[in-house]
Amino acid sequence: MIELLDAGRWTTVQDRGRPGLERYGIPPGGAADWFAAAVANRIVGNPPDAALLECTAAGPTLRFDAGAVVALTGGYSAGAPTWQMLRIAGGSSLALGTIAPGLRTYIAVRGGIDVPLVLGSRSFCQRGTFGGGFGRPVQRSDRLAVGRLGDHEPLAAPWPESHRLPARGPWEVRVIPGPQLDAFAEDALQRLTATACRVTPEIDRMGLRLATPGLRLQPREIVTVPMTAGAIQVIPSGGLIVLHVDHQSTGGYPVIATVISADLPLLAQARPGDTVRFRSVEQDEAARAHHRLTGWLELDP
């Protein structure tokens, strides 16, 4: 068992989420930085769908009843080394503290966090207040069970720096044209990619609101349509909302572009005040970028 001596700022149990249920109003969820979460599981020898802890802004303090193998990835925490296997003695504690640079750190424990499956996933769903073992973020004094060990051994060497994503901005994020691009002026996407956007404090797992100084896009109104993670909505004030893993199923703001899946982890690490620039790419480059990250996960570093 793992006991929460301190829960941190916002710590939840996550895995790969619930894809395919948006038509029922259920967001896909799962780890916001899917790549960092996958690497953490890879380091400790867990299967890719093992549940782990996602820590936002400030991490928890954990006490382990028995010896454990853990890995921390994503944003940097001064509490422990990241991107490598750590052996924790039984009865000892692991304290993360403030996360910076980056916004989210992932803690994988060999065997995975063993909480009940809800709709095929162990992830906490904030909008539905279910999953994650408690239907809420973890709190002080909560206890989490560790599951059975998998068939793979932990990685002895640290995860190579060449196979990590940055945790510090400014961010260059690749996009493909959005489904409502024709609702904008012909040069709208070009003007968007030429603008430095600023991450506002209004961010969570549902999305990020970006300020766009000097940029005013005036799209036509549209009827409500389905939404996906990475959709860049243009709101009447002229700002942008980039949807993330806990996004709503439908929306009425037109989508000018969509962030590619390989760059969604970058937005998961963006902090208020960071700068985001968008770069338009073709579908084939988006596919290559995704295959590059998934290929890294198959390598033995």
N, C-alpha and C positions, 0 to 999 in steps of 0.2 A: 504494500500500500504506500501511497504518497500522500502526505498531509500538507495542506496549505497553511503555512505559518503566516504568510501575507499573500494576498491575491494579486498584488500589482494594480495597475490602472484599469485594465480591461483584458482579462485573460479568459479564453474560451477553449473548449475542446473542438477540434476541427479534423476533418479528413478530406477526402476528395469531393464531398458534397452530394447533392441530389440532382444531377443533370437529367433533363427530360421531363420534369414535372411542372415546368412553367405554365403549361396549359391548364393546370389546376390552381394556379396562383401561388405556387411554391417556388421560391427562388432557388437557383442551383446551389448557392452557398459554397461551403468548403473553404480551404485555406485561401486567403486573399493573395498571398505570394505563393502560388502553387509550386513554383520551382524550388524555392528555399525549403518548403515543407517536404517535397519529394526527396531532396538531397539529405535532409535530416534523417528521414526513414532509411534511406540508402546507407548512410554511414553506420547506423546501429544494426543493420541487417533485418529491418522490418520489411514486410510486403508494402507495396506502394499505397495501399488503401488503409494502412494502420492509422489510428487516431493519435493525435499529438496535441500539444498546447500551443495556441497562438497568443502571443503577448503583445500588447499595444502600448507604446509610449513608456511604460515602466513595467518591468517584469516581476514575477512573484518570488517568494522564498519558499522552497520546497524542502520537506524533511522525508527521507527515504527510510522505511522500516528495514529494508534489506539492501544488500549491495545491488547496484544497477549500472547499466551502460547507457549513457545519454549522449545527445549531440545537440548543439545550438547552431542555428543558421539564420540568415537574414540580416536584420539590423544588428549593430554592434552593442553589446552590453559589457560593461566593465566587470561584471560579476564572475565571468568564466570565459575561457577561450572558445572561439566559435569555429565552425566548419571542421571539427575534428571530434573523434571519439573521446569521451571522458568516462572514467570509472569512478563511481560514487560509492563510498563505503556505507554499509548499513548503519543507521543511526545518525548519519551526518546530514548536513543541509546544503542547499545550493541557492544562493541569492543573486538575482539578476540586477535589480536596480534600474536606473534610467537607461533607455534605449536611444542611442545616438552615436553615429549617424544612422539614418533609417528610422522607420517607425514601428516595425514589427519584427519580433524574434520568435523563432519556432523551437520548441523543446520536444525532441523525440526521445522516448524511453524504449529500450529494447523489450519487445513484447507488446508494445502499444498501450494506449490508455483504454481500459476495458469498461466502457459504459454501454448501456443498451442501444441497440439499433432502433431508429425511428425512421420509417419510410426508406429503409435501405442504407442509412448513414448514421454515424455517431455525432455528426456536426451539430453544434448549437445553431438554431435559426432564430435570430433576434426578432424578426418581424412576426414569427409565429409562436415565439416563446416556447419552443420545444427542442428536444435533442440536447446533446452535450452532457447528458447524465443528470442535469438538474433543471433544465428548461430555462437557464439563466447563465451568466458568466459565473466562473467559480468564485467562491468567497472564502474568507479566512475560516479555518477549522474544517473545511471540506476535506474528504478523503477520497482518493482515486485509486482504483485497483489497476494493476498492471497485468496485461494478458499473457498468454503463453508465448514462449520464444519461437521464432520462426526457424526456417531451415538454413538461412544464410548467416555467415559470420560477420561481425562488425569489420569495418575497414580500419586497418592498423595505421595507415598514413593519413595525414590531413587531406581534405578535399582540395585539389589543385586550385590555385588562385585564377588560373586561366579558364577554369570551368565554373566560375562564380559570376553572379550578376552584381553590379554596383549597388551600394546602399546609400549613396550620397548624390544629390543633384548637383548642378542643373541636369534636367532630364531631356533626352531626345527620344520621342515616342513615335513609332511608326503607325500609320493609319492607312486604311483603304477607303475609297469613297463610300459614303453612307447611302442608305436606301432612299432617303428623301433629298438627295443632292440637287435634284431638279427643282426643288422648292426655293432654291437660292439663286442669286445672280451668278452669271457664268464665271466670274472671277472670285467667287466666295471662298472656295477651297484654297486657292492660291493665296488669298489674303490671310486666311486662317494659318496656313503653314509659315507665313512670314511674320507672325505675331508671337511675341514672348508672353505666355500666359502665367499668371501667378496663382499658386494654390492658396485658397482662403482657409480660415479655420473651420469652415463647414465641410468636414470630411468624415466619413465613416465607412463601414463595409458596404453600404448601399451605393455610395458614389462620392465623387469629389466635385466641389463647385470651384470653378476657375474664373478669376477676373481677367478681362481682356482689355487692357488700357488702349484706347484709340481705335479699337475694332468694333464696328457696328454692322452686324449682319441682320437683315430684315427679311426673313423667309415668309412665304405664304403659310397660312394656317393649314393644318392637316387634321384628319380624323384620327382617333386613337388607334395605334398600331402596336404589334408585339415589339418587345425590346429584348436586347441581349447585352451581356457584359461587354464593356468597351464602347458602347454607343455614346457618341458625343452629341448631346442635345443642346440646341440653341434656345435659350429662354428669352422672353420679351425684353428683359432689361439689357440684353446684349451679352450677358455672361454665358458660360458653358457649364453643363453638368456632364461629367463622364461617369457612366454607370459602372458599378463593379459587381462583385459576386453575389451580394444580397439585393440585387436590383429588382424593381417591380416587374411584373409580367408585361404590362402595357404602358404606353405613355402617349401624350398628345403633343409634345414638343418635337419638331422635326430634327432628324439626325443627319448632320452634315457629313460625318465620317465615323469610322469605327476603329478603335485601337486593336491591333493584332494581338492574338493570344500570347505570343512570346514576350510582349512588352507590358502586359497587365501586371506582372510582378513588380515592374518599376514603379507603377502608380501605387501599388500597395505599400511602397516604402517612402512615398513622397510626403513631406511634412509641410505644414502651413508656412508660407513664405517662399517655398521652393519655386523655381522657374521651370515651366514645361514648354517645350517646343515640339510641334508636330511635323512629321515628314511623311509625305504621301508616297506609297509604294504600290506595286502591282500585286495581284493575288499570288503569283508564283513566288515572289520574295517573301511574302507573309508565310507561305507554307514551308519554305526552306528554313526560315527563322525558327518556326515551331519544331521542325524535325531536328534542327541543330541542338536545341535544348533537350529534347527527349533522347537524342543520341548520346549526349553527355551522361545521362542517367544510366545508360547501358554499359558505359566504359568502366574498366577497373583501374582506378587511379593508383 
